Amino acid sequence: MGRFEAVAAEAMLGGPGDGADVFIKLGMMYSLGCEVPADYVSAHKWFNIAATRGSRDAIRLRREIAELMSESEISAAQRAARAWLAR
């Protein structure tokens, strides 16, 4: 597991609403290519996870990044988010 995913895993230990900021930051890192290669699928995944934590900003950011993605990329991101949440 990468360094950034380990931080995200720690954020998952909180209750609902906890950790959304961590997931938004991860989404922004991947969407902009800051400290990690730009990857819209990963960005969407993290925004989606933040949205499940109740973040309205994440919902908006997920929608914006989805406009830059193909349907297959969005599907891949959704599968990745579900897999992450099932851990």
Summary of the structure (lengths in Angstrom):
residues: 87
radius of gyration: 11.6
end to end distance: 12.4
largest distance: 32.7
contacts: 271
relative contact order: 0.16
helix: 71%
strand: 0%
